[in-house]
Structure formats: C-alpha cells, structure tokens
C-alpha cells in the first residue's frame, strides 16, 4: 500500500491541500490503481500487434470520423431574443468574466 507520506508528496506536487480523511481515501484509491497496473503486467501481449492510434481502423478504412464545421443560419428573431437575454454586453458582444488573472 502507498504510504501517507507518498500521498502527501503527490498532493504537494499537484499543489492541492488534503485533509487527513482525504489522505486516507487517496491512499486506498492510489494503491488500488497501482495494484491494477501490477495485474496488467501479467497479461500476455506478445502476440498482440501494437497500434499507433486508438482509431487506427477508421484511418485504414478511410471512414469519416470528423464532421465539417458549418455555421447554421438562424433567424434574426432568435438572435435578437438571445442578445436580449444576455445580462452583460459590450459593443455588440457578450461580456463574460475573466478566467485568467495577470500578475
């Protein structure tokens, strides 16, 4: 089992604070994940061909997996109603709160 100190170290690297209860919880959960990796190590994959992409068969068969990015035409009335519903506007654009802070 992973130690409490290791959990604290991981939390410090991730820059998150953990309570004592969370440390115990993550100790069990991280240990479970590592145990699963140990189980995967025992799987015989010698006869399995490696792939370079999870959707490789789409590329081989030339299947279309991407859609074209098209603008849908909207009625002027719908656009007007949406603009009226927006609480904060500036110069015809929707004004939103900043998500990045400058130092």
N, C-alpha and C positions, 0 to 999 in steps of 0.2 A: 504494500500500500504506500502511496505517495505521502510524504511527511507534511506536517503543518507548516514547517519552515519552507518547504518547496512551494506550497500553495501561496504562502506569503510572498515569496520571491517572484512567482509568476504574476501575482497581483501587483506587485511593485513595478515590474517591467511593463505591465499593461496600464499602469497608473490608475488603478482602481482601489478604492478602500473596501475592505471586507470586515464584517462583524465576525465575532467568534463562531456564531451559528453558521454563517456563510462559509467560513473557512472549513468547518467540519463537513458541510454539504459538498463543497467543491473537492475536498479531499477524497470523498467517496466517489464522486462523479468522474473526476480525472483518473482515479485508479481504475474505474470500470472501463474507461476509454482505452487506457494503456493495456489492460487485460485483453480487450478485444483485438488490439493490434498484435498481441502475442499469439492469439488464436489464428489470426490471418497469416502469420508467419509459417504456420504448419500446413497451409493449403498448398497442394502440389500444382504449380503453374508452369511446369517445364514444357508441356505440350500446348500451351496457350500462346498464340501469336500476339505480340504487343500491338497496340493501336496508338496512333498519334493524336486521335481526336475521338471524343465520345460519339460524335455524329458522323463517323467516317463512312458508314454505309449510305448516308444521304449524298455525300460527295461522289462516291463511286457510281451511284445510280443516277446522278445528276438531278436529284429531286429538289424542288424549290422549297427551301426552308425559311426564306425571308420574304416578307411581303413588301411591295412597293409603298413608299411613304407618300400618300396622296392627301391633299388638302380637300376636305369635304365642304362643299358650298353650303352656307347657312343663310336662312332668310334674314333680312335686315331687322325684322321684328324680334327674332330670337336674340340677335346680337345686342340690340338696344336694351332688351329686358335684362340680359346678363350684365351689361355695363351698369345699369341702374342698381342692380343688386349688390355690386361690389362696394364695400364700405369706404375704401380709400383709393382715390385715383389721382394721377398727376400727368398732365399733358396727354391725355387720352390713353394712358397705360394704367394697368393695375399696379398699385403700390403695395409692396409687401415688406415685412420686417427683414432687416439684415440678418443673415445667418452666420456671417463671418465678422470677426472683430479685428480691427487693426490695432497694433500695439503702439 
